[in-house]
Amino acid sequence: MAEPPNFSWSNNQQQGPPGYQQPRQQQPQEKKSNLEDMLSNFISAANTRFQNQDASIRNLEVQMGQLVSIVSGRKEGQLPSDTEKNPREQANAVT
């Protein structure tokens, strides 16, 4: 028994009349899950903190180098003979 065209079980595609163009289906856009968004935000914030910490450590290293050069210029066991002006220009009381 011959089957008419387009009625076969193996052909699941629907065809329209001649000259008809079937509209294209849009591909669903991939959405990030909430967990992926949270992880991405966490990584970004952590990277920012690491960069800030690196900058702070570099500043501390520079300050330590400045202190070493000041202290190494003094004679061991002696106080400076001249008084030094308070660089902060504030009076600090020692109690």
N, C-alpha and C positions, 0 to 999 in steps of 0.2 A: 504494500500500500504506500503510495507516494504521499508525502506530506507537503502542504503548500509552503512556500517560502515564508520566513519570519515566524513560524510556529514551532520551530524545533526546540527541544529542551536544552540543547547544547548552545544555542545562540541566545544569550540573555540580554543583548543590547537592543534597545528599542530604536526603531528608525522612523523618522517622520516622512511626510510626503516628499516627492522629489523636489529638490531646490531648497528644502527646509534645512536651516543650520541650527543645530541644537546649541543653546547657550552654554558657555563654558562655566564650569563650577569653580568658584573661588577657592583657592587653597586656604585652609584655616591658618590664621597667624598663630605662631607659637607664642603662648603667654608664659612668662616665668611664673613659677609657683610662688606662693607667699614665702615659703622657706628659702627659695633661691634668692628672692629679693632681700630677705633679712640677712642671709649669709653675705651677699654682695655688699650691703650697707655696713655690716660688721667689719669685713675685710678692708673696706675703704677707710673707715674710722680708725682701725688699728694701724694702717699704713700712715695715716696722718699723725697719729700719736708717736709712732716710731721715728718719723722725720723730725718732729719737735724734740724728742728726746735726744736724737743725734745732734741737733743744733745746740741743745743745752749742754751736752757733754763736751762738745768742741769749745764752747765758751768757758766752761770750767777748766779745760786743759790750758787754754790761753791764760786764764787768771792764775793758775798754778805756776805756769812758766814765769809770769811776771813776779810772783812772790818769791820764787826760787832765785831769780836774778837780784832781787832786792836783798834777800837774806844772805846770799853768797858774797855780796859786796861788803858786808859788815865783818868786823873782826870777831872771832869767836870769844864768847864770855864777856864782852864789853857792850855797854850801852852806847848809843850814839851820843857824841859830845854836844851836838847842837839839838835844840828842841825842834821837833817837826810840827808844822802846822797841821791841824786836823783837816784832812781832805774833805770831810763832809761839812766843815764849818759849823759843827754843833758841839755844844759842851755836854760831855757825858760824865756824870758823877759816879765815882766808885764808892760803894758803901760797904 
